[in-house]
Amino acid sequence: MAGIYIHIPFCKQACYYCNFHFSTLLIYKESVVKAIAKELFLRKDELKGQKIETVYWGGGTPSLLSDKEMDLLMAAIYDNYNLSELKEFTIEANPDDLNNDFLNYLKHAPINRLSMGIQSFEEAHLKLMNRAHTAEEAIKCVKKAQDIGIEKISIDLIYGIPGMDLTTWENNLQKAILLDITHISSYCLTIEPKTVFGNRTEKKQLIMPEEGETSEQFDALIYRTEAAGFEHYEVSNFAKNKEYAIHNTNYWNGVPYLGIGPAAHSYFPGIRMWNIANNQQYVKALDQNELPLEKEILSTNNQFNEYLMTGLRTQWGIDLQVIEAKFGLAFVDSVMSNLSPYLKNEQAIHNNNIITLSKKGKFFADGIASAAFIVD
């Protein structure tokens, strides 16, 4: 089994926190989509006939695509890949794009999961982050999708926003829970360089909350979702009724996937590839039937580090027997030695050869994993 990720590198406007590859020059959208369709054709043999379990359209903003553009991509996928075992087909969407035409397309398309970039139900937060939708649209769009029969709906929420207090964050969570959705992805706002927020932070124009405040909001996130019947299956992901994001879960489990589109990454065991993060150069290369990508052969240490980073973020943790079988006993000894302080202070738990993070350890997941890395 394998997955396909398609990156749609266009947005109506730039969110002030985002450092993903995108463009607001929508006049080039059609040419990029045609190039993506060609890349899907040119790379059809890379998965060696594996059946596709998941398809994920991300971005950017895939909900900006026209019906004609979506049809072109659908045809390129179904004509060139084996989707007989397809379980999940996700498209990311912004609330302001969920008009009747778009929803009607979804109703008759093979897309069965909607990931909605709501981020906040507070008007002030949306304006601060330069989101294109309103707080009212954030709620209405979910109900619209439910009304046409889309059952698998995930929403994104951000905590750690400047000026956000605990009460406001808990109100956000309550509004999300009342929507009766099956999945929530929630992330702490991170300041990235070369973004509007990054520049404002450097100039002291934006004051980020203290770690203690964001930790308190993370604790509230865990408590509120758990009380509502959600399972905290990955540091930033919560699901009801085992409705895990299959595509992302496969990422964390090392399942191969093909990344299509500008800046998209691909992964095969021991190999990582990525496309050029430039729309015009991407189109030019595909026009000449060339693949604008680079490849990296992952060292044993890099593969081990990735296993730690992804595994410790999930409720399934890392398996010492798997580490011994794939990397050798010395790597097991290294893990036990480097994670010893976190096991002692109960941020990590060791049970039957499995190491997972406790509730108080999850907030520090990336730091704990990196403490056990082996550097080449």
TALIN-V643651 format. One record per helix or strand. SS is the DSSP state (H for helix, E for strand). FROM is the first residue (numbers start at 1). LEN is the number of residues. If there is no record, write none. Layout:
# TALIN-V643651
ss: <SS	SS>
from: <FROM	FROM>
len: <LEN	LEN>
This chain:
# TALIN-V643651
ss: <E	E	E	H	E	H	H	E	H	H	E	H	H	E	H	E	H	H	E	E	H	E	E	E	H	E	H	E	E	H	H	H	E	E	H	H>
from: <2	10	23	26	52	62	67	88	95	100	113	123	135	152	166	183	196	211	231	237	246	257	265	271	279	293	300	314	318	320	329	340	348	354	359	365>
len: <7	1	1	17	8	3	14	6	3	9	7	7	13	8	13	6	7	17	4	3	7	4	4	5	9	5	13	1	2	8	10	5	4	4	4	7>
